[in-house]
Structures are given as C-alpha cells and as structure tokens.
Amino acid sequence: MIQRILAYFEKRSFGVSTYLGERYNMSISKIRLFFIYSSFLAVGFPLIFYFLAAFVLGIRNYMKRIRTRIWDF
C-alpha cells in the first residue's frame, strides 16, 4: 500500500529525482536527501537547480508529446 502511494506521488511530482536516478543508476532517496541537505548548506541554491531541471524536463516531455502527435496523422 505504501509503495503504491509513493509511486503515485513520484509520477505526479516533478520527476527530477526519478530522472536523475534512472539516468545515473542511483537511489532516488539518496538524490532527494542530497538536494535537501545541500539546500540547507548552500542557502537554497540546489532548490533553484531543482526547479530549473523540473522546468526543462517538463518542456522536454511536452515537446515529445507534440512530436508524436505531428507524425501520427
């Protein structure tokens, strides 16, 4: 049950940690902890990187959807 809830929130969230974890074969929880701890140490700079990465991933997914729609007709 808890795994379902975690999977749901991971899909609906930005997906930055999931993307980085799959890309570099790292644990997603370690990446999240890195962002949390480093944001305390670096006064929020990693949060700026996180939101910037979320924005770029969102645009990337949007472009993939548009690209498949154009060639589907």
N, C-alpha and C positions, 0 to 999 in steps of 0.2 A: 504494500500500500504506500509506504513512504517513497519507494523507488518510483512509483507512478507519479506522485506529486512532484518529486524532484525533476523527473523527465519533462513533465508539463511546464514547469517554470523555466527549465533550461531552453525549451523550444520557444517559449513566449518572450524570453528576455532578449537582450541584445545579441547574445551568442558569441561575443568576443572571446571569452574564456574557452568555450567549446571549440571554436575555430582554431585558436592557438594550440589547444591541447591535442586536437586531431592532427594538425599540421606538423607539430614537432614531437609527437608521441609522448606527451607529458600528462600527468594527472591534472584534471581540471581543478580539483580542490587546491592543489599547490599553486596553480596560476592565480586563483582567486585570492588565496592568502598572500601571495606576493603583492598583488595590487592593493590589498588592504593595508598590509604593513608598510609598504613603500609610500603609500599616500600619507601615513602618519609621519614618516621620517622626512619626506620631501615636500611637505606642506601642500599636498593636493596635486602636484604635477602629474603623477600617474593617472589620476582621475581625468585630467584633460586628455591624456593619451587614450584612455579607455573610451571616452565619449567620441573622440575623433575616429578611433578604429570602428566603433559601432556605426557611426555615420557612413564611413567608407564601405563597410560590409553591407549596410542597408542599401546603398546606391548600387553596389555590385549585384546584390540579389535582384533588385528592381530591373537592372539592365539585362540580366539573364532572362527574366520573365518576358520582357519586351522583345528580346531577340528571338525567343522561341515562338512568340505569337506572330511575328512578322513572317517567319518561314513556314508556319503551319497551314496557311491557306492553300 
